[in-house]
Each structure stands twice: as C-alpha cells, then as structure tokens.
Amino acid sequence: MFVIIFIISGMGLDVFVFYYFRNMILKANNVFKSYGDLEILKGVSISVKKGEIVSIVGASGAGKSTLLHIIGTLDKPDKGTVLIEGEDVFALNEKQLSDFRNRHIGFVFQFHHLLPEFTALENVCIPGFIAGQDKKSVEKRALDLLDILGFHIGPIISHPRCLVVNNNVFR
C-alpha cells in the first residue's frame, strides 16, 4: 500500500509519494510552523489511513508546501508531532531520520529535480544505491514504482532527461 499526497497550486503540481508497502499510517497532530514572525501553520492536524489518497488544495501561501515538507520530514515543526506508522519521526536523531526518509519516503517535486546526467530510471534508483542495496533489486523496485505512478518504461530508459506520463513528456 502507498499514499500519494498532491498539492495543486497556480504554479503547478507538487506530489509527495509516501511508499511504504506495509500498513502505512500518517498522523500529524497540532503542527505549528513559523518563519520569523510569520505564522504559517497554526495547529494543523491530519490523519491518513492505509490505502487513502489525500489531496491538499488551497490558495497560494496557505501553507500546503510547508505542511508537506514537515510530514515528509524535510522540515521540522516548531511544535506538534508527526507519526509515520506509529513512529514519532522527529524524536529520531538526524542520522536516524535521514535513514528513515531514505528507506520509507519517496518524493516527486513540482520542479523535477532530476540529475540531468542520469536517466529517469537511474534517478529513481539513487536512494537504493546510496543505501548499499544490490543493483538488480534496486532497479526492479524502481521500475515497479515508476509503473505504479504511470510512467512509461521504454522512453524513461532511452531518453535520459525526460519522463513520460500518460503520453505527456516532462523534461
């Protein structure tokens, strides 16, 4: 099972893909985040149960990206908790959090942060290679993930700097 969380804004689409193939459960409770005097999140809570697909939609500047950065463990809340499958991710030290993120959370950002010198398949494989997993299993998992997300496999392998989704090419 996996959870896909989308952010739709005037500038495009942010997609956070949480792929944890067991009983993925996400719970953020009473999350606060400020930047200086500017309060962005004021006690936001969200729960995502196994198998749910959730969309977070709002006006520009409403805090959608901030919330997703926090529940994706890319940023820390000023206050509140984030539990992923019951684990308080911000109770982990930096190394543990980085390992957790590398093993359990995948991201596809609005601006395709692909390394241009690698194919899209190789880009998806990078976290597995960093984790020291064998090439064959990493590539199989990457192909499975790309297939789940609707990416066509042929063009991904043969065209290094583009992704094809439902016959749309992203460069």
Summary of the structure (lengths in Angstrom):
residues: 171
radius of gyration: 16.6
end to end distance: 28.7
largest distance: 49.4
contacts: 459
relative contact order: 0.14
helix: 31%
strand: 35%
